[in-house]
């Protein structure tokens, strides 16, 4: 099947999460994504994840999550010969994606201006912690650091637990999506005008941008955002409540929803209680309202309330664990989890999530994440290197091959 980015070639020099997550989305949309990795170990994520055996094989589960469907060419970008191989690849590419600290590629002699001389149509996307300019540009940055600096941790948790990081690397993830969006837009322009572009993606700015409502309240109303735990600052009752069997999220944000909720829990008098009669009053008296609702909700299990509320048009949902939601018919039925056409060393299949969108056609299952250097020989031949040249470059360390022939996925030329 033809996918939207079929015919686009991306050289993905990035590591760990933000860049690889971007590249994964481009690959799933049909782009040919070639990871350019250091022959000495490759992407750090190859050694990260909960299964030590997979990490030893340089197929760490963190790597598996965001690198299916890509190729791998192992090149030492510090070597003269390695740079020459890379420049030949750049001449064939549409996009270069990297997440080094600012100026690293320039110091290697491979910055955007240099690469653009080899390919004037090139889209170059640089993802970094704080962007390519500014007093923080040169600082090292990991997701946790950016979560703290962005203000996100200050509004996560409640008065007792804040500041609190999210349970997954949200800044890396948002930056990866931001980069994929910007690259896709630049590709439209490239196809129309032939113009290349430099795209500067900042984890810090991507995270702050995603906090739009919180930031807008501060910028335009002078509100200092506070951590509210599982409460929604925009409305009440909207948050997490207690039932006979566990927590239940309810978002009765509209007047009609609130009145329906009161009837369903057997507390119709709460509709006319002056403390809760209108939207603003409910926000002002949020704590008192929550106490009343929790007292009524304690009579029945969360699952029963969830079904009854949703049937009546009151948004509600149980608070699920990851294992629970992945087993739900909603997720299973839409084939959100995909099995890769390759197995672990013990024969157990590897599984990944597809992106959070669907096209009208079925996605093809992606190839398994590549072994380090799995496609080096293939691309050396495509770039015009002889077998003797390739062997020489392997010997001098400019390029790398998989450690064992058995680990190299069979790919068609």
ZIURMO-V330582 format. One record per residue. SS is DSSP state (H for helix, E for strand, C for the rest). PHI is phi in degrees with one decimal (999 if undefined). Layout:
# ZIURMO-V330582
((SS	PHI) (SS	PHI))
This chain:
# ZIURMO-V330582
((C	999) (C	-90.6) (C	-109.2) (C	-56.0) (C	-105.2) (C	-57.6) (C	92.3) (C	-91.3) (E	-113.8) (E	-118.4) (E	-98.0) (E	-102.5) (C	-93.0) (C	-82.5) (C	-128.3) (C	70.3) (C	-133.9) (H	-56.1) (H	-67.3) (H	-58.8) (H	-65.6) (H	-59.6) (H	-61.0) (H	-63.0) (H	-65.1) (H	-64.8) (H	-64.5) (H	-70.0) (C	-89.9) (C	110.7) (C	-69.4) (E	-86.4) (E	-106.1) (E	-110.9) (E	-73.3) (E	-101.5) (E	-122.6) (C	-63.7) (C	-58.8) (C	-92.9) (C	107.8) (C	67.0) (C	-56.1) (H	-55.8) (H	-62.7) (H	-60.5) (H	-110.9) (C	-116.0) (C	136.6) (C	-81.0) (C	-109.6) (H	-58.1) (H	-64.8) (H	-67.4) (H	-64.0) (H	-63.5) (C	-86.6) (C	59.9) (C	-129.7) (C	-53.2) (H	-65.0) (H	-65.9) (H	-69.5) (H	-57.3) (H	-59.9) (H	-131.4) (H	-130.0) (C	-62.2) (C	84.3) (C	-102.4) (E	-107.9) (E	-137.0) (E	-121.9) (E	-94.0) (E	-135.3) (C	-88.2) (C	-73.9) (C	-86.6) (C	-90.0) (H	-61.1) (H	-66.7) (H	-62.9) (H	-62.2) (H	-65.1) (H	-60.8) (H	-62.7) (H	-64.1) (H	-65.1) (H	-63.8) (H	-58.5) (H	-62.2) (H	-99.5) (C	-97.1) (C	-100.7) (E	-139.1) (E	-116.5) (E	-123.5) (E	-146.2) (C	-135.1) (C	-75.1) (C	-64.3) (C	-53.4) (C	80.3) (H	-62.0) (H	-65.1) (H	-63.8) (H	-65.9) (C	-80.3) (C	77.8) (C	-129.9) (C	-70.6) (H	-57.7) (H	-61.8) (H	-67.2) (H	-66.3) (H	-64.9) (H	-69.1) (H	-90.0) (C	-157.8) (C	-68.9) (C	-90.3) (C	-68.4) (E	-97.5) (E	-117.2) (E	-113.7) (E	-110.6) (E	-102.7) (E	-144.2) (C	-62.6) (C	-130.2) (C	97.3) (C	-82.2) (C	-132.4) (C	98.4) (C	-64.2) (C	-97.5) (C	-54.9) (C	-87.4) (C	-73.4) (C	-67.7) (C	-146.2) (C	-119.4) (H	-51.4) (H	-60.6) (H	-63.1) (H	-68.9) (H	-56.5) (H	-70.8) (H	-70.6) (H	-76.9) (C	94.3) (C	-62.3) (H	-67.2) (H	-67.8) (H	-111.3) (C	-107.3) (C	96.3) (C	-121.7) (C	-59.2) (C	-89.0) (C	-98.1) (C	-68.9) (C	-73.5) (C	-140.7) (C	-79.8) (C	-71.5) (C	-79.2) (C	-147.6) (C	-73.8) (H	-70.0) (H	-69.2) (H	-59.8) (H	-65.1) (H	-64.3) (H	-63.9) (H	-63.0) (H	-66.0) (H	-59.4) (H	-64.1) (H	-62.7) (H	-63.2) (H	-65.6) (H	-64.1) (H	-60.0) (H	-65.5) (H	-65.1) (H	-66.1) (H	-61.5) (H	-62.9) (H	-58.3) (H	-67.4) (H	-84.8) (H	-122.0) (C	81.4) (C	-83.0) (C	-91.9) (E	-150.4) (E	-104.6) (E	-114.2) (E	-109.7) (E	-108.3) (E	-110.6) (H	-58.6) (H	-60.4) (H	-68.4) (H	-61.9) (H	-68.5) (H	-62.2) (H	-60.9) (H	-72.1) (C	-92.3) (H	-47.7) (H	-65.3) (H	-62.3) (H	-66.3) (H	-63.3) (H	-60.6) (H	-74.3) (H	-64.6) (H	-110.4) (H	-128.9) (C	69.0) (C	-83.1) (C	-89.6) (C	-61.6) (C	-120.5) (C	-71.0) (C	-119.7) (C	60.2) (C	-93.6) (C	-90.6) (C	-99.3) (C	-69.2) (C	-85.9) (C	-160.6) (C	-151.0) (C	-80.2) (E	-149.9) (E	169.4) (E	-107.2) (E	-122.3) (E	-102.4) (C	-121.1) (C	-66.8) (C	-118.6) (C	154.9) (E	-72.2) (E	-140.5) (E	-84.6) (E	-129.9) (E	-129.5) (C	-89.1) (C	-79.7) (C	-101.9) (H	-57.3) (H	-60.8) (H	-64.0) (H	-63.6) (H	-65.5) (H	-63.1) (H	-59.9) (H	-58.7) (H	-66.2) (H	-66.3) (C	-89.7) (C	77.1) (C	-126.6) (H	-62.6) (H	-66.3) (H	-68.1) (H	-66.8) (C	-101.6) (C	-59.8) (C	-59.2) (C	-69.9) (C	-129.2) (C	-67.1) (C	-128.9) (H	-57.6) (H	-66.8) (H	-63.5) (H	-66.3) (H	-67.5) (H	-63.9) (C	-108.8) (H	-53.9) (H	-62.8) (H	-64.7) (H	-64.4) (H	-60.7) (H	-61.7) (H	-64.4) (H	-68.4) (H	-60.4) (H	-64.0) (H	-75.0) (H	-68.2) (C	-65.7) (C	-78.2) (C	-141.0) (C	-68.6) (H	-59.3) (H	-64.4) (H	-69.2) (H	-60.2) (H	-55.5) (H	-64.1) (H	-68.1) (H	-63.2) (H	-62.9) (H	-62.2) (C	-95.5) (C	89.5) (C	-102.0) (E	-60.4) (E	-154.2) (E	-160.5) (E	-66.0) (C	-96.7) (C	-99.3) (C	-81.4) (H	-56.3) (H	-60.0) (H	-68.5) (H	-68.5) (H	-67.4) (C	-93.9) (C	-67.6) (H	-59.4) (H	-59.4) (H	-79.3) (H	-65.6) (H	-65.1) (C	-91.6) (C	51.4) (C	-72.9) (E	-95.6) (E	-117.1) (E	-96.7) (E	-78.2) (E	-78.5) (E	-160.6) (E	-122.6) (C	-68.4) (C	-61.4) (C	-91.0) (C	91.0) (C	-74.8) (E	-68.6) (E	-95.4) (E	-128.2) (E	-137.3) (E	-91.4) (C	-78.7) (C	-60.6) (C	-82.8) (C	-135.6) (C	-127.4) (C	-98.2) (C	-67.3) (C	-94.0) (C	-74.2) (C	-66.7) (C	-72.5) (C	-65.7) (C	-78.2) (C	-62.0) (C	-63.0) (C	-55.2) (C	-75.6) (C	-65.2) (C	-59.1) (C	77.8) (C	-57.9) (C	-111.1) (H	-60.2) (H	-60.6) (H	-57.5) (H	-75.8) (H	-61.0) (H	-66.6) (H	-62.9) (C	-85.5) (C	96.9) (C	-82.3) (C	-78.3) (H	-61.2) (H	-65.8) (H	-60.7) (H	-60.6) (H	-61.6) (H	-64.4) (H	-70.5) (H	-66.0) (H	-65.0) (C	-88.4) (C	83.3) (C	-70.2) (E	-133.2) (E	-135.0) (C	-119.0) (C	-57.1) (C	-68.5) (C	-137.1) (H	-61.7) (H	-65.6) (H	-85.3) (C	-87.3) (C	-61.6) (C	-77.1) (C	-126.5) (C	-82.1) (C	-80.9))
